[in-house]
Every structure is written in structure tokens, then in C-alpha cells.
């Protein structure tokens, strides 16, 4: 589901779009890149603002490292989420899948099965979650919002069951934590995994027929079906990819933390959605996409970190994310509406 | 006795020619009047004026002697006019009681709704119309004639003023024959109670089977009002189309028979009942029929978009049902009706809209080659004269005609063996329409078997080698050669077998 799509398509207005005035406005905005790269402008402005405001705290290598490192997991979850959202489905179970990923990989080590097996078990579980979500949505025709909301709740229960409700930290292999904590060129490894994941998904969405089909299904499922696209199969793949990516992010989180605890995944759900929808206003406006999502994540993280360094209270994180999302999407909708009028 | 409804010198134009030109008519209490005419003859406009939906340019109306304040829906209702529109206006998820209440509220409401009273009232209202079904079922699960009865019950439900005139807009358009008979009985009961009934109809069997008198409109003008007695179908068709059917001028395009490409036998789905057809290579076959004849269901059923039974083969190979992807792989293409809902990706570029079919053609070594897609698409935009000719524009930037060309390009690019077009020029301007017709001709000349489904009968005459006419789910007629004429097709769709056969 894309941001623009939520506006009614008015058949009377449609044909007039693209008249001379719209063209003029488009070229004006396009010259500045305001329609596609506004996020980069805002990001630069934020960096400039905090560089002037709190230079001794903000403009440090450590700070940039912290911002990059702290967002790697969120970014991975958000990247995975792009796939189902591109084909018009929500996956609200990503937080739960991530949490189960953490718990499974830790459980395997706590019970002396080794972390390699644990990683594969976690990824297999993510795949299973994707398949079950797809079954409920595609075969049982339950709305994806409801289906994955239910699944998220079930997985939340699962994390408590696996961990027994307590933090588990025994038996963790140092080789395992190295995956999440080792630094290369000053950045923790998960940042690199995230970049690799982003490249793979960028390729999938932009340079394969499957990616094209995903967006087609999201744009108009009925038209996609009548163009010979197997909508059910595409939707299933989307849920499976999302589930596996969320479980992978869980494995990375476990390696970072070196422990597991119930409900560790829940706080990742809303930021991932925020980033995906905010990202849909960037690079390929009106369409959820990989680069836009990454820009959104780091823009938000920069803003939050800067405000925190400037002395803002702890709740600024959620507040800033929420306000930024609403304003950005409202502006994008307004821009598209004006283009059509 | 005062007439139940009198219309005097009613005229209306919408930015251009008059769609209603000084029409006068009157209907007596207890009379059943049919209102007939071709599409665009002004029937719907007249009814919408009476319903208060349009304000007429001139003219007046009286209901049982009282002058009607035109342009206000409440005024029509207050004087006793009651309407059942073609789509019935029922909410499918609500039951009968709630649907009736949509029109009149809950009369038992005194602080709370007394459901038992409401159900009794609804059951009695339906019984008066000769219907007895479970009123707790949601409207969507009822048979079509039951739904119609429910809509009539709602229209006739008691209000401040008694109902004096019931106006039905194509009440049997969606009804199978047996259910239509039940509706006839219902209508007679209403008339026997002293109300005037006026119904719009395309079915001549219902004009002759039900109405006592008929009013014919043509090009917005009143042609005649006369009793049905003494009138035969030929005469009525002449009154409707304004000339005799024998004056056929066109000859169908000469068909050069080649191999059979598309063969359909025993096609059943929804309304369609045991339909057989054959389309040869290079042949353009048309399908005509009124709403509810099954015309609209043919395209998606053949392509696999909706369920069907019966056999569909392309060059002898069976096409599985419900598998649009298989149909496509076997060389079938479908340009569906209602572009916005069924074909266009409004937020996507023209390039993506065209290459959504055959995306893999430009996929090499794991990458979609967008440069090649662009040049490929540019060729098609050029060939179909799409404006603006920029493959990276969004579909929503284009006019309706250009959007339709893009959807057509999607399939022409694949060089299909069978091309099915449902309302190919729906909502398309005149220039684009003639371009699209040329493209269809060219596709056929290249050996594609083309099936054109259309309510635009002149389009069928322009394009087709022969036209199959559907009536109540069956092929009732085949028009070709010297009989190819749009009036003849119209006549055949509304119910005369072997129209014009000399």
C-alpha cells in the first residue's frame, strides 16, 4: 500500500492531470529535487542545526558511529517490511518474529546446541511465520492487518514461553556475540549486514520481474491478476521474505545483546513502519522503497540524537518519530493532490 | 378521474443538444406503462428529473393533480412518487428490516426499536407483494427477484403520504426469466391496488407481457403513447429506432476463413448458459447483449479471471480455468472493461504499465534492463500515438483514451493468438476511438483471433466480421454479411429472434 493510493481516484480529475500548470510546477520542484530528495535536504539541515547548537557533542566521530550502529537492527526490520507493504499487505508480526529470532538463537546456545544450528533454526522459524501469515491472508482471505496483528500477539506469547519470562544469558558463545559486536573500520558488523541486505532488496525490488510484480499487486491487485500475475504467490513470497529478514534481524540483535528476554522485539515494530511510510515520500515518491527507507531511518535517528544531546528528555524519540511521520506524509499527500488538481 | 402522473413539455439539455425535448405524457391510476427507447433517448433523464435529481430547463409535472416542485427529492416523495432504481440501492450486509428502514426509518422507535413489530411489518409488506422469505437474511444472500421485491417493498413502505406512482428503472435487467415472471405478478398486484406503475425496459417480452400501454422516446422526443394491444414487435422496434429494419446499408467485412484459433464449448458461468463459439485466425467476432444477458461475463470467464465450466481451447490446447497466468502463457490477452478497476496501475509509469505483461523479456543476467524497456515501450507509444509520449510519465497523467491505448499496447506487444477486448473504447474520445479501431484491425490482419465485447453497436459494425447476440445467457442470434447493422443488433439484443431475416 503506497501513500498516494489512499486518496480517492477521481475519474473527472484524472485526465486533466499533467496539464501545463502541473508540468511547470513539476519542473520547478524537480530542479531542486524537492519531490524526490527533500529528506536529504532535511537531513543536511538537521546536521547543520545540531552542529551549530551542540558542536562539541554532536560533531564527533563517536556520535556518528553510535547513530549508525544503533539503527542497524531497526533498518533491517524496516527493509524487510518494505516487501509486503509494496504488495499492499501489512506485517504487524515483525516485532514478534524478531523477538522469537532472539529467543530461539539464545535458547539453542543455553541448551548447548551451538549457535550455528540456532541461527538456522531462527531463520527457519521466520520462514514458517511468513508462510503461516501468507496462508491466513491468501487462503483464508483474512485482512493482512488483522492476520498479522494476531500473529504478533501469538509470537509475543511465544517469546515468554521460550524464555520462561526471564532474561536468558547463559551459554552464549563469544563467537556468536562477535557477529554482532565486532567492529570493522569503526562500525559494528550489523551495519555492514544491513547494507548488504539493502543492496539485495534494492536489486529485488528494482531489477527483477518479481519486484515489478510486487508493486503491481500493491497498486491494483485486480489488474495484476488480469495481467497474469499470480497474486497469491507474490503475496506469499513477500510475507516469507519479511519473516526471514525479521528473524535475521533478531539473530543480529541477540548477538549484539548477548542475551534474550521476552518482548525484546516489540519496540522495533512502530519505528519500522514509520521509516517505511516516511521513506515512501523519498526517492521514488508514492512508493515504498529501499533508499527512501534508509534515508528516513537515519534522518529520524539524527534528529532524535541531536535533540537528546541538546538536553531533550527521554521521550523525545517517540515524539519526534511520530510528529515527523505525520508531517512528512501529509506534505507528500498534499503535493501529489496539487499535482493532480 | 385525475391522472396519477402528468408530465408537460419537459425539456433538459446538458451543455449541448437537448436530451429531453418537450416531452409530455400522463399515466392513469392502476395503469402499467412501459417507457421504451434506445440508450440516450432520454428515458433515464426523465426519471431522474421526476426523482428530483436533475432540474429541467422547462416543463412541469403534476402528481394526482398537485403540482410537483421539481429538483427536490423530498418534494417528489411527499407527493407520492416512489422509485426503484436499477441498482436497487440495497445494502447487501443488512437484512430486510434494516433495508426497508433505510427509506422510512423505524416507525416503532419510541426510545428503542421494537424489533418484533418491525419484522412483522416487513414480513407483511413482502407478503403483500407475494414474497415469503427469511427476512433476517442479509440482502446480499437473497435471489435477485427477492432483492427486487425488497426494494419495491421499501419504495411502497408507508410514509406521511400514500404512494401514488411507482417508477421502476429496468427492473428485470438482472433477472433470469423465471424470476422475471414473479416480478410481473408483483407489479400487477401493485397496479391492482390503484397505483400507477411506470417502468423502463429494454425487454420487449416484458412490454408485451406486462404493460397495458407504452410510451416511446427517441432522441429526447416523445414519439407515441399508445395501448400495447394491437401492437406487434416489428412495429415497436420501428418506433424505437425510427426506421424500418429492412433499410440495411452496411455489409459486414468479408471474412477470410482461416484456421480455428479459439474454440469455446459449453461455457457456463453465472448467467451464461452453455455458450459455444469459435473464432478463426484473423477474424474479429463481436458480442452484443443488454445488461444481464451475460455479455459482461464472457471476457473474464474466458480469460480465467472468474470461475466457469465448459471447455476453452486455443489451437486445440485446453486453457485451464481460473488461471489468468496460464491463459496468458498460452497466447490469450484480455483488455478488461472498467480500466480503472481492472487494468490500469495509476501510480506506475507507462513503461511499467506496458511491461507488466512479459516483464521477463528484458531480464538478462539477473537484471531488468530499463534502457531496453524504455526503447521498447517508446516504439509502442509511437505506434499507438500515445500522448504524452514519455514512458516515464505516471499513468494518472494521461487522459482516458491514452490510458486505454497503453492497456492495449500491453497486450499487442505480446503478439497474442487470441485478444479479448471488453468495451475497448469505454470513456475514450472520438480520435482515440478510431485509432484503437485501426489497431484492432491491424492485429487481426496479423492473424490474431479477436473477440470484441461491446455495448456500442456501431463499434461492433465497424470492427466485426460477425456479431454474436446474447440474450439471457444464451447466444440468441448471429449477425453477419448483409445483416450487419447497428439497429439490427440493437433489435436482436432486446428480444426478437432472427431479426430482419428476410
Boltz contact constraints between the chains, C-beta under 6 A:
constraints:
  - contact:
      token1: [A, 4]
      token2: [B, 347]
      max_distance: 6.0
  - contact:
      token1: [A, 14]
      token2: [B, 396]
      max_distance: 6.0
  - contact:
      token1: [A, 15]
      token2: [B, 399]
      max_distance: 6.0
  - contact:
      token1: [A, 15]
      token2: [B, 400]
      max_distance: 6.0
  - contact:
      token1: [A, 17]
      token2: [B, 396]
      max_distance: 6.0
  - contact:
      token1: [A, 17]
      token2: [B, 397]
      max_distance: 6.0
  - contact:
      token1: [A, 18]
      token2: [B, 397]
      max_distance: 6.0
  - contact:
      token1: [A, 207]
      token2: [B, 367]
      max_distance: 6.0
  - contact:
      token1: [A, 207]
      token2: [B, 368]
      max_distance: 6.0
  - contact:
      token1: [A, 209]
      token2: [B, 359]
      max_distance: 6.0
  - contact:
      token1: [A, 209]
      token2: [B, 360]
      max_distance: 6.0
  - contact:
      token1: [A, 209]
      token2: [B, 363]
      max_distance: 6.0
  - contact:
      token1: [A, 212]
      token2: [B, 359]
      max_distance: 6.0
  - contact:
      token1: [A, 216]
      token2: [B, 345]
      max_distance: 6.0
  - contact:
      token1: [A, 216]
      token2: [B, 356]
      max_distance: 6.0
  - contact:
      token1: [A, 219]
      token2: [B, 345]
      max_distance: 6.0
  - contact:
      token1: [A, 219]
      token2: [B, 347]
      max_distance: 6.0
  - contact:
      token1: [A, 219]
      token2: [B, 348]
      max_distance: 6.0
  - contact:
      token1: [A, 220]
      token2: [B, 345]
      max_distance: 6.0
  - contact:
      token1: [A, 222]
      token2: [B, 342]
      max_distance: 6.0
  - contact:
      token1: [A, 223]
      token2: [B, 342]
      max_distance: 6.0
  - contact:
      token1: [A, 223]
      token2: [B, 343]
      max_distance: 6.0
  - contact:
      token1: [A, 225]
      token2: [B, 324]
      max_distance: 6.0
  - contact:
      token1: [A, 226]
      token2: [B, 305]
      max_distance: 6.0
  - contact:
      token1: [A, 226]
      token2: [B, 324]
      max_distance: 6.0
  - contact:
      token1: [A, 226]
      token2: [B, 334]
      max_distance: 6.0
  - contact:
      token1: [A, 226]
      token2: [B, 336]
      max_distance: 6.0
  - contact:
      token1: [A, 226]
      token2: [B, 342]
      max_distance: 6.0
  - contact:
      token1: [A, 227]
      token2: [B, 356]
      max_distance: 6.0
  - contact:
      token1: [A, 227]
      token2: [B, 357]
      max_distance: 6.0
  - contact:
      token1: [A, 228]
      token2: [B, 324]
      max_distance: 6.0
  - contact:
      token1: [A, 228]
      token2: [B, 325]
      max_distance: 6.0
  - contact:
      token1: [A, 228]
      token2: [B, 328]
      max_distance: 6.0
  - contact:
      token1: [A, 230]
      token2: [B, 325]
      max_distance: 6.0
  - contact:
      token1: [A, 286]
      token2: [B, 347]
      max_distance: 6.0
